[in-house]
Amino acid sequence: MGDKALTYARIIATGSALPERVVTNADLEKIVDTSDEWIRSRTGIRERRIAADGETTGDLGYRAAIAALEAADVKASEIDLIILGTTTPDIIFPSTACLIQHRLGANGCAAFDINAACSGFVYALGVADKFIRSGQSKKVLVIGAETLTRMVDWNERETCVLFGDGAGAVVLEASEEPGILATCLHADGGFKELLYNPVGVSAGFTDEPNHGVRIHMSGREVFKVAVKTLDSLVGETLAAAGMEESEVDWLIPHQANLRIIEATAKRLKMSMERVIVTVDRHANTSSGSVPLALDEAVRSGRVKRGQNLLLEAFGGGFTWASALLKY
């Protein structure tokens, strides 16, 4: 078996896509009782992107995928697995990964969605890593894409200011060079009541506006659990990769709240100059946030080949996940 040496899943390129429409905090002041100062001081968010009417998760995911494939100089037909992290699929079935696959012209390979809320992209990365390490896949497209604003109640000031739409993607390939060094995936459904959307096909919908499709969130409690959980996740991930805190070049966290990001950086003894922050411009794009931040960091030239990156996310479920990799 000549392929035995191909033990790593390595990111060879990144891509992202954002809707054109920018909604600032000042715009939100006109529709809900809030202020730019209140939003910025609690979350770090200044603006967010919102998908146009008719613009879907699949549209954003497709554009991010095209950008990643072009940067990788890989044809869609060479991809043998597509995994999409999303909690806002275009339709119930087929999966949005299948819809994107057909648009790309990668028909025939395995394609599926993963719903792990905000941890979706990092979960998908963990699964892709196992497919490559097992020898089953050689080139994998991993996407995180969301249109989360479709389930935002614009009258609820605690939640409507937090979310945005967007997508990011990476192309992974089997390589002898180090790539993904460790992934850690976790969940605890016992925390469901703190962050959830209560309706669905099987549970049923309601007569409320938008059929009851809206985010229920206990912000303070989510914040407390997230900080504590991510703190222990950092230690677990470093141990799994056999690495010290000082060896991590960049922290690329889920972009939900600047204060959670700062707490994680402090745990790593990292200055914020070594942390990729996009939450100010993108808000919380759920599973789109980590790949969006990664793509921006790569394309701006901050993240360079050979550097060690720690990706981490926390989301509804609760789910939490990390990946430590050499870029």
C-alpha positions as CSV (number, residue, x, y, z in Angstrom):
1,M,0.0,0.0,0.0
2,G,1.9,3.0,-1.3
3,D,-0.5,5.5,0.3
4,K,0.3,4.5,3.9
5,A,2.5,7.6,4.3
6,L,-0.4,9.9,3.6
7,T,-1.4,10.3,7.2
8,Y,-2.4,13.9,7.5
9,A,-5.4,15.9,6.4
10,R,-3.9,19.3,5.3
11,I,-5.7,22.5,4.4
12,I,-4.5,23.5,0.9
13,A,-6.8,26.5,0.4
14,T,-9.6,28.6,1.9
15,G,-12.5,30.6,0.6
16,S,-15.5,32.6,1.9
17,A,-18.6,34.5,0.8
18,L,-20.7,37.2,2.4
19,P,-24.0,38.8,1.4
20,E,-23.8,42.3,0.0
21,R,-26.2,43.9,2.5
22,V,-24.5,45.5,5.5
23,V,-26.7,46.3,8.6
24,T,-25.0,48.5,11.2
25,N,-25.9,48.9,14.8
26,A,-27.2,52.4,13.9
27,D,-29.6,50.7,11.5
28,L,-30.9,48.4,14.3
29,E,-31.4,51.4,16.6
30,K,-34.2,52.4,14.2
31,I,-36.2,49.2,14.5
32,V,-35.5,48.0,18.1
33,D,-34.8,49.6,21.5
34,T,-31.0,49.3,21.5
35,S,-27.9,51.4,21.0
36,D,-24.6,51.1,19.2
37,E,-22.8,51.5,22.5
38,W,-24.9,48.8,24.2
39,I,-24.2,46.3,21.4
40,R,-20.5,47.0,21.1
41,S,-19.7,47.0,24.8
42,R,-21.4,43.6,25.4
43,T,-20.5,41.8,22.2
44,G,-17.9,43.7,20.1
45,I,-20.3,43.7,17.1
46,R,-20.5,46.9,14.9
47,E,-22.2,45.5,11.8
48,R,-23.4,42.3,10.2
49,R,-24.2,41.0,6.7
50,I,-27.8,39.9,5.9
51,A,-28.7,37.6,3.0
52,A,-30.9,39.1,0.2
53,D,-34.4,37.8,-0.4
54,G,-34.0,34.5,-2.2
55,E,-30.3,34.2,-1.3
56,T,-29.8,30.9,0.5
57,T,-27.3,29.1,2.6
58,G,-26.5,27.0,-0.5
59,D,-25.8,30.1,-2.5
60,L,-23.3,31.4,0.1
61,G,-21.8,27.9,0.6
62,Y,-21.4,27.5,-3.2
63,R,-19.6,30.8,-3.6
64,A,-17.2,30.0,-0.7
65,A,-16.6,26.6,-2.2
66,I,-15.7,28.1,-5.6
67,A,-13.3,30.5,-4.0
68,A,-11.6,27.7,-2.1
69,L,-11.4,25.4,-5.1
70,E,-9.9,28.2,-7.3
71,A,-7.3,29.0,-4.6
72,A,-6.4,25.3,-4.3
73,D,-6.3,24.9,-8.2
74,V,-8.5,21.8,-7.7
75,K,-11.3,20.8,-10.0
76,A,-14.7,20.0,-8.4
77,S,-14.5,16.6,-10.1
78,E,-11.4,15.8,-8.0
79,I,-13.3,16.2,-4.7
80,D,-14.3,12.8,-3.2
81,L,-16.3,14.1,-0.2
82,I,-18.3,17.3,0.7
83,I,-19.3,18.0,4.2
84,L,-21.3,21.1,5.1
85,G,-21.8,22.4,8.6
86,T,-25.1,24.2,8.8
87,T,-28.1,24.7,11.0
88,T,-30.0,26.6,8.3
89,P,-30.3,24.2,5.3
90,D,-32.0,25.5,2.1
91,I,-34.7,22.7,2.3
92,I,-35.3,19.7,4.5
93,F,-33.9,17.3,1.9
94,P,-31.8,16.7,0.0
95,S,-29.0,18.0,2.1
96,T,-27.6,21.4,1.1
97,A,-24.3,19.6,0.6
98,C,-26.0,17.7,-2.2
99,L,-27.4,20.9,-3.7
100,I,-23.9,22.5,-3.6
101,Q,-22.3,19.3,-5.0
102,H,-24.5,19.4,-8.1
103,R,-23.9,23.1,-8.7
104,L,-20.2,22.5,-8.5
105,G,-20.3,19.5,-10.9
106,A,-18.8,17.1,-8.3
107,N,-21.7,14.6,-8.7
108,G,-21.1,11.1,-7.4
109,C,-19.0,11.7,-4.3
110,A,-20.4,11.4,-0.7
111,A,-22.0,14.7,0.4
112,F,-23.8,15.4,3.7
113,D,-24.7,18.1,6.2
114,I,-23.7,18.2,9.8
115,N,-25.9,20.1,12.3
116,A,-23.9,21.0,15.4
117,A,-25.1,24.6,15.5
118,C,-22.1,27.0,15.8
119,S,-19.6,24.1,16.1
120,G,-20.8,22.7,12.7
121,F,-17.7,23.6,10.7
122,V,-15.2,22.4,13.3
123,Y,-17.3,19.1,13.6
124,A,-17.1,18.8,9.8
125,L,-13.4,19.3,9.9
126,G,-13.0,16.6,12.5
127,V,-15.1,14.1,10.4
128,A,-13.1,15.0,7.2
129,D,-9.8,14.4,9.1
130,K,-10.9,10.9,10.0
131,F,-12.0,10.1,6.4
132,I,-8.6,11.2,5.1
133,R,-6.6,9.5,7.8
134,S,-8.5,6.3,7.2
135,G,-7.5,6.4,3.5
136,Q,-11.1,6.6,2.3
137,S,-10.8,10.2,1.0
138,K,-8.0,12.1,-0.8
139,K,-9.5,15.5,-1.4
140,V,-12.3,16.9,0.8
141,L,-14.3,20.1,0.6
142,V,-15.5,21.3,4.0
143,I,-17.9,24.2,4.2
144,G,-19.6,26.2,7.0
145,A,-22.6,28.2,5.8
146,E,-25.5,29.9,7.4
147,T,-28.4,32.3,6.9
148,L,-29.1,32.6,10.6
149,T,-31.0,35.9,10.2
150,R,-33.9,33.9,8.7
151,M,-34.7,32.7,12.3
152,V,-34.1,36.0,14.1
153,D,-37.0,37.8,15.7
154,W,-36.3,41.4,14.8
155,N,-38.4,42.6,17.8
156,E,-36.3,40.8,20.3
157,R,-33.4,43.1,21.1
158,E,-31.3,40.6,23.1
159,T,-30.9,38.2,20.2
160,C,-31.5,40.2,16.9
161,V,-28.3,42.2,17.3
162,L,-26.1,39.1,17.6
163,F,-26.4,37.3,14.3
164,G,-25.4,37.5,10.6
165,D,-25.1,35.5,7.5
166,G,-22.1,34.1,5.7
167,A,-20.0,31.1,4.6
168,G,-16.5,29.8,4.5
169,A,-14.8,26.8,3.0
170,V,-11.6,24.8,3.0
171,V,-10.1,22.2,0.6
172,L,-8.3,19.4,2.5
173,E,-6.0,16.8,0.9
174,A,-4.1,13.8,2.1
175,S,-0.5,14.7,2.7
176,E,2.7,13.4,4.3
177,E,3.3,16.9,5.6
178,P,1.7,17.7,9.0
179,G,-1.8,19.2,8.7
180,I,-4.6,18.6,11.3
181,L,-2.8,17.5,14.5
182,A,-5.8,17.0,16.8
183,T,-9.6,17.5,16.8
184,C,-11.8,17.3,19.9
185,L,-15.6,17.2,19.5
186,H,-18.1,17.3,22.4
187,A,-21.8,17.8,23.1
188,D,-24.1,18.0,26.1
189,G,-27.9,18.0,25.3
190,G,-28.6,18.7,28.9
191,F,-28.1,22.4,28.2
192,K,-30.8,22.5,25.4
193,E,-33.0,25.0,27.2
194,L,-30.3,27.7,27.2
195,L,-30.0,28.0,23.5
196,Y,-32.5,26.5,21.0
197,N,-35.1,26.9,18.3
198,P,-38.2,25.1,19.5
199,V,-40.0,24.2,16.3
200,G,-39.4,21.7,13.5
201,V,-40.8,19.1,11.1
202,S,-41.4,16.5,13.8
203,A,-42.1,18.7,16.8
204,G,-44.4,20.9,14.7
205,F,-44.6,24.6,14.0
206,T,-46.7,27.3,15.7
207,D,-49.1,30.1,14.8
208,E,-46.6,32.7,16.0
209,P,-45.0,35.0,13.4
210,N,-42.6,33.1,11.1
211,H,-44.3,29.8,12.4
212,G,-42.4,30.1,15.7
213,V,-39.0,29.8,14.0
214,R,-36.9,31.9,16.3
215,I,-33.8,31.6,18.6
216,H,-34.4,31.3,22.3
217,M,-31.3,32.2,24.3
218,S,-30.4,32.8,27.9
219,G,-27.4,35.0,27.1
220,R,-25.8,35.2,30.6
221,E,-25.9,31.5,31.2
222,V,-24.6,30.7,27.8
223,F,-21.7,33.1,28.3
224,K,-20.7,31.4,31.6
225,V,-20.8,27.9,30.3
226,A,-19.0,28.9,27.1
227,V,-16.1,30.5,28.8
228,K,-15.6,27.6,31.3
229,T,-16.0,24.9,28.6
230,L,-13.7,26.5,26.1
231,D,-11.1,27.0,28.8
232,S,-10.9,23.2,29.4
233,L,-11.2,22.5,25.7
234,V,-8.0,24.5,25.1
235,G,-6.1,22.3,27.5
236,E,-7.5,19.1,26.1
237,T,-6.6,20.0,22.5
238,L,-3.1,21.0,23.4
239,A,-2.6,17.7,25.2
240,A,-4.0,15.7,22.3
241,A,-1.6,17.4,19.9
242,G,1.4,17.2,22.3
243,M,1.8,21.0,22.1
244,E,2.5,23.8,24.5
245,E,0.4,27.0,24.7
246,S,3.4,29.0,23.5
247,E,3.6,27.0,20.3
248,V,0.2,28.2,19.0
249,D,0.7,31.0,16.5
250,W,-2.9,32.0,16.0
251,L,-6.2,31.5,17.7
252,I,-9.1,31.4,15.2
253,P,-12.2,31.2,17.4
254,H,-15.9,31.1,16.8
255,Q,-17.0,34.7,16.4
256,A,-20.0,35.0,18.8
257,N,-18.8,37.5,21.4
258,L,-15.6,39.5,21.8
259,R,-15.6,38.9,25.6
260,I,-15.6,35.1,25.2
261,I,-12.8,35.4,22.6
262,E,-10.8,37.5,25.0
263,A,-11.3,35.0,27.8
264,T,-10.0,32.2,25.6
265,A,-7.0,34.2,24.5
266,K,-6.2,34.9,28.2
267,R,-6.3,31.2,28.9
268,L,-3.7,30.7,26.1
269,K,-1.6,33.6,27.4
270,M,-1.9,35.1,24.0
271,S,-2.1,38.8,23.1
272,M,-5.1,39.8,21.1
273,E,-2.7,40.6,18.2
274,R,-2.5,36.8,17.7
275,V,-6.2,36.3,17.6
276,I,-8.3,36.6,14.5
277,V,-11.3,38.7,15.2
278,T,-14.1,39.3,12.6
279,V,-17.1,39.5,15.0
280,D,-17.1,43.3,14.8
281,R,-18.0,43.1,11.1
282,H,-19.7,39.8,10.6
283,A,-21.5,39.2,14.0
284,N,-22.2,35.6,14.8
285,T,-22.5,33.6,11.6
286,S,-22.8,30.3,13.5
287,S,-20.9,27.5,11.6
288,G,-19.8,30.1,9.0
289,S,-17.7,32.1,11.5
290,V,-14.6,30.0,11.9
291,P,-14.0,29.4,8.2
292,L,-14.8,33.1,7.4
293,A,-12.2,34.2,10.0
294,L,-9.7,31.6,8.7
295,D,-10.1,32.8,5.1
296,E,-9.7,36.4,6.0
297,A,-6.6,35.6,8.0
298,V,-5.0,33.6,5.1
299,R,-5.9,36.1,2.4
300,S,-4.7,39.1,4.5
301,G,-1.3,37.4,4.8
302,R,-1.4,37.2,8.6
303,V,-1.6,33.4,8.7
304,K,1.4,31.8,6.9
305,R,2.4,28.3,5.9
306,G,3.9,26.3,8.7
307,Q,2.2,28.2,11.5
308,N,0.1,26.4,14.2
309,L,-3.6,27.4,14.3
310,L,-6.1,26.6,17.1
311,L,-9.7,26.7,15.8
312,E,-12.5,26.4,18.4
313,A,-16.2,26.8,18.6
314,F,-19.2,26.6,21.0
315,G,-22.8,26.4,20.0
316,G,-26.4,25.3,20.7
317,G,-26.8,21.8,22.0
318,F,-24.5,22.5,23.7
319,T,-21.8,21.5,21.3
320,W,-18.1,22.5,21.5
321,A,-15.2,21.5,19.2
322,S,-11.6,22.3,18.4
323,A,-9.0,21.6,15.8
324,L,-5.3,22.2,16.2
325,L,-3.4,22.3,12.9
326,K,-0.3,23.2,11.1
327,Y,-1.3,25.4,8.2
